[in-house]
Amino acid sequence: MKIALMDSGIGLLAATAAVRRLRPDADLVLSLDPAGMPWGPRTPEDLTSRAVAVAEAAAAHAPDALIVGCNTATVHALTTLRTLLEPALPVIGTVPAIKPAAAGGGPVAIWATPATTGSPYQRGLIRDFAGGVPVTEVPCWGLAEAVEHADQPEIDDAIAAAAALTPRDVTTVVLGCTHYELVAERIRAAVQRPGDPPLVLHGSAGAVAAQALRRIGARPEPEAPARGAVTVLLNGQQGALPAPALAYDEGRLLESVTPAH
């Protein structure tokens, strides 16, 4: 089994680690766009063009499925990618976990990039899946970029700024950018109020990994031998995991199971 994941940078690590935990025997192909990151500020047309190039580089390695490990790329490029690659290659997008978060009753905060916060896309998800639940959209200025570069002081500052915008009565936080899942516990610590029930965090990585397996008719086998190889593509050329990836548990998991090549 071979699963490919794509993103501009290391935001795909959360979903990659989730796949690794479900199927340690699966080969992984990580296709990144270091020459074009970040994708967030780009026009939809430019982003889609770059996403297509990254996806085609991954597809050349004949994976069984391709995960778009980026919320923004899913919004703008998923339809194009599916038109180009399916049905031969199933393409799985990443959607903020607003529906399961709202099922808990809230109040809910959605932490997302400034470009996504208030967007028609996110507002549509709130309208469709969070009716009657108090929802606050929280723009996280600079957080994705700080996580991408593993800039610890900048991560702390960005999390603190977003926490200051989060209402005190929030019980659930949706991590609306895949980068944020890499610092989930730091976000929890910043938002959790002393004496309140434990804060609930909702990311997308686990659901996306499970959906990828379903799309190819495979079952989770977490006890399978950890023999899957990792191939890293940087703008289509084989390389190594970017150094900042190893600042996170998810990156170290890949490095410890099998060296990236």
C-alpha positions as CSV (number, residue, x, y, z in Angstrom):
1,M,0.0,0.0,0.0
2,K,1.2,3.5,-0.8
3,I,-0.4,6.7,0.4
4,A,0.7,10.1,-0.9
5,L,0.1,13.4,0.9
6,M,0.6,16.9,-0.4
7,D,0.9,20.5,1.0
8,S,3.0,23.5,0.5
9,G,4.9,22.7,3.6
10,I,4.9,20.6,6.8
11,G,1.2,21.0,7.6
12,L,0.8,17.6,6.1
13,L,2.7,16.0,9.0
14,A,-0.4,15.6,11.2
15,A,-2.3,13.5,8.6
16,T,1.0,11.7,7.7
17,A,1.5,10.6,11.3
18,A,-2.2,9.6,11.5
19,V,-1.7,7.4,8.4
20,R,1.5,6.0,9.8
21,R,-0.3,5.0,13.1
22,L,-3.2,3.3,11.3
23,R,-1.0,1.5,8.8
24,P,2.7,1.3,9.8
25,D,3.3,-0.9,6.8
26,A,2.2,1.6,4.2
27,D,4.7,3.4,2.0
28,L,4.3,7.2,2.2
29,V,5.0,9.8,-0.4
30,L,5.2,13.4,0.9
31,S,5.0,16.0,-1.9
32,L,5.8,19.6,-0.8
33,D,6.2,23.0,-2.5
34,P,9.0,24.8,-0.7
35,A,9.5,27.1,-3.7
36,G,5.9,28.3,-3.5
37,M,4.9,28.2,0.1
38,P,2.9,29.6,1.8
39,W,-0.1,28.9,-0.4
40,G,-2.5,31.0,1.8
41,P,-1.8,34.4,0.3
42,R,-1.9,33.2,-3.3
43,T,-4.8,33.8,-5.7
44,P,-7.0,30.7,-6.1
45,E,-5.8,30.3,-9.7
46,D,-2.1,30.5,-8.7
47,L,-2.7,28.1,-5.7
48,T,-4.5,25.6,-7.9
49,S,-1.7,25.7,-10.5
50,R,0.9,25.0,-7.8
51,A,-1.3,22.3,-6.2
52,V,-1.7,20.5,-9.5
53,A,2.1,20.4,-10.0
54,V,2.6,19.0,-6.5
55,A,-0.1,16.5,-6.9
56,E,1.2,15.3,-10.3
57,A,4.7,14.9,-8.8
58,A,3.1,12.6,-6.1
59,A,1.0,10.8,-8.7
60,A,4.1,9.9,-10.7
61,H,5.0,7.5,-7.8
62,A,1.8,5.5,-8.3
63,P,0.2,5.9,-4.9
64,D,-3.2,4.2,-4.1
65,A,-4.6,7.5,-2.7
66,L,-3.7,11.1,-2.4
67,I,-4.5,13.2,0.6
68,V,-4.6,17.0,0.2
69,G,-3.1,17.9,3.6
70,C,-4.1,21.5,3.5
71,N,-7.4,23.2,4.2
72,T,-6.8,26.1,1.8
73,A,-5.7,23.8,-1.0
74,T,-8.8,21.8,-0.4
75,V,-11.0,24.8,-0.8
76,H,-9.5,26.1,-4.0
77,A,-8.0,23.1,-5.8
78,L,-9.9,19.9,-4.7
79,T,-12.4,19.9,-7.6
80,T,-9.6,20.5,-10.2
81,L,-7.4,17.7,-8.6
82,R,-10.3,15.2,-8.7
83,T,-11.1,16.1,-12.3
84,L,-7.5,15.4,-13.3
85,L,-6.7,12.4,-11.2
86,E,-9.9,10.5,-10.3
87,P,-11.1,7.7,-10.6
88,A,-7.6,6.2,-11.1
89,L,-6.3,8.0,-8.0
90,P,-8.7,8.8,-5.2
91,V,-8.2,12.3,-3.8
92,I,-9.1,13.1,-0.2
93,G,-9.5,16.7,1.0
94,T,-9.1,18.2,4.4
95,V,-12.2,20.0,5.9
96,P,-12.3,21.7,9.3
97,A,-14.0,19.5,11.9
98,I,-16.9,21.9,12.4
99,K,-19.6,19.3,12.3
100,P,-18.3,17.0,15.1
101,A,-17.3,20.1,17.1
102,A,-20.8,21.5,16.9
103,A,-22.3,18.2,17.9
104,G,-21.0,18.8,21.4
105,G,-23.1,21.9,21.8
106,G,-20.5,24.5,22.1
107,P,-19.6,27.3,22.5
108,V,-17.1,26.6,19.7
109,A,-14.1,28.6,18.5
110,I,-12.7,28.0,15.1
111,W,-9.0,28.9,14.9
112,A,-8.0,29.4,11.3
113,T,-5.8,31.5,9.1
114,P,-6.8,35.1,8.5
115,A,-7.6,34.3,4.9
116,T,-10.0,31.5,5.9
117,T,-11.6,33.3,8.9
118,G,-14.8,34.9,7.7
119,S,-14.5,33.4,4.3
120,P,-17.7,32.3,2.4
121,Y,-16.3,28.7,2.6
122,Q,-16.0,28.7,6.4
123,R,-19.2,30.6,6.9
124,G,-20.9,28.0,4.7
125,L,-19.6,25.2,6.9
126,I,-20.8,27.0,10.0
127,R,-24.2,27.6,8.5
128,D,-24.6,23.9,7.4
129,F,-23.2,22.2,10.4
130,A,-23.3,24.5,13.4
131,G,-26.8,25.9,13.4
132,G,-27.9,27.0,16.9
133,V,-24.4,26.6,18.3
134,P,-22.4,29.7,19.4
135,V,-19.4,29.9,17.1
136,T,-16.5,32.4,17.2
137,E,-14.1,32.7,14.3
138,V,-10.6,33.4,15.5
139,P,-8.0,34.6,13.1
140,C,-4.6,33.3,14.0
141,W,-2.1,35.8,12.6
142,G,1.3,34.3,11.8
143,L,0.7,31.0,13.5
144,A,0.9,28.7,10.4
145,E,4.1,30.5,9.3
146,A,5.6,30.2,12.8
147,V,4.8,26.5,12.9
148,E,6.2,25.9,9.4
149,H,9.6,27.3,10.6
150,A,9.4,25.8,14.1
151,D,10.0,29.4,15.4
152,Q,9.1,28.7,19.1
153,P,8.9,32.3,20.4
154,E,6.7,33.2,17.4
155,I,4.5,30.2,18.0
156,D,4.0,31.3,21.6
157,D,3.2,34.8,20.6
158,A,0.7,33.8,17.9
159,I,-1.1,31.3,20.1
160,A,-1.3,33.9,22.9
161,A,-2.8,36.5,20.5
162,A,-5.4,34.0,19.3
163,A,-6.2,32.9,22.8
164,A,-6.9,36.5,23.7
165,L,-9.5,36.6,21.0
166,T,-11.2,33.4,22.1
167,P,-14.2,33.8,24.4
168,R,-13.7,32.6,28.0
169,D,-16.8,30.3,27.8
170,V,-15.6,28.3,24.8
171,T,-15.6,24.6,25.4
172,T,-14.4,23.4,22.0
173,V,-11.8,24.6,19.6
174,V,-11.6,23.6,15.9
175,L,-8.1,23.5,14.5
176,G,-8.9,24.9,11.1
177,C,-5.4,24.7,9.7
178,T,-3.4,21.5,9.5
179,H,-0.3,23.3,10.9
180,Y,-2.2,24.0,14.1
181,E,-2.5,20.3,14.9
182,L,1.3,20.1,15.3
183,V,1.0,22.5,18.3
184,A,-2.4,21.3,19.6
185,E,-1.4,20.8,23.2
186,R,0.1,24.3,23.3
187,I,-3.2,25.7,22.1
188,R,-5.0,23.7,24.7
189,A,-2.8,25.1,27.5
190,A,-3.4,28.6,26.3
191,V,-7.2,28.4,26.1
192,Q,-8.0,26.1,29.0
193,R,-9.4,28.0,32.0
194,P,-8.5,26.8,35.5
195,G,-11.4,24.9,37.0
196,D,-13.3,24.5,33.7
197,P,-14.0,21.1,32.2
198,P,-11.2,19.9,29.9
199,L,-11.1,21.8,26.6
200,V,-12.1,19.7,23.5
201,L,-9.9,20.1,20.4
202,H,-11.0,18.9,17.0
203,G,-8.5,18.4,14.2
204,S,-8.9,16.7,10.9
205,A,-5.9,14.4,10.6
206,G,-7.4,11.2,12.1
207,A,-10.6,11.5,10.0
208,V,-8.7,12.2,6.8
209,A,-6.4,9.2,7.3
210,A,-9.3,6.9,8.0
211,Q,-11.2,8.2,4.9
212,A,-8.1,7.5,2.7
213,L,-8.1,3.9,3.8
214,R,-11.9,3.6,3.2
215,R,-11.5,5.0,-0.3
216,I,-9.1,2.2,-1.2
217,G,-10.9,-0.5,0.7
218,A,-8.2,-1.0,3.3
219,R,-8.6,-1.5,7.0
220,P,-6.6,0.0,9.8
221,E,-3.9,-2.4,11.0
222,P,-2.0,-0.4,13.7
223,E,-0.2,-3.6,14.8
224,A,1.2,-4.2,11.2
225,P,5.0,-4.3,10.9
226,A,6.5,-0.8,10.7
227,R,8.2,-1.4,7.4
228,G,6.7,1.4,5.3
229,A,9.2,3.6,3.4
230,V,9.0,7.4,3.3
231,T,9.7,9.3,0.1
232,V,9.9,13.1,0.3
233,L,9.4,15.2,-2.9
234,L,10.5,18.9,-2.8
235,N,9.0,20.5,-5.9
236,G,9.1,17.1,-7.6
237,Q,12.7,16.2,-6.7
238,Q,13.5,13.6,-4.0
239,G,14.9,15.2,-0.9
240,A,14.6,15.0,2.9
241,L,12.1,16.1,5.4
242,P,12.6,19.9,6.1
243,A,14.6,20.3,9.3
244,P,11.7,22.1,11.1
245,A,9.6,18.9,10.8
246,L,11.8,17.3,13.4
247,A,10.8,19.8,16.0
248,Y,7.4,18.0,16.2
249,D,6.4,14.6,17.4
250,E,4.8,13.9,14.1
251,G,8.0,14.5,12.2
252,R,10.1,12.5,14.6
253,L,7.7,9.6,14.3
254,L,8.4,9.4,10.6
255,E,12.1,9.8,11.2
256,S,12.2,7.1,13.9
257,V,10.2,4.5,12.0
258,T,12.1,4.8,8.7
259,P,14.6,7.4,7.5
260,A,13.2,9.7,5.0
261,H,14.8,9.5,1.6
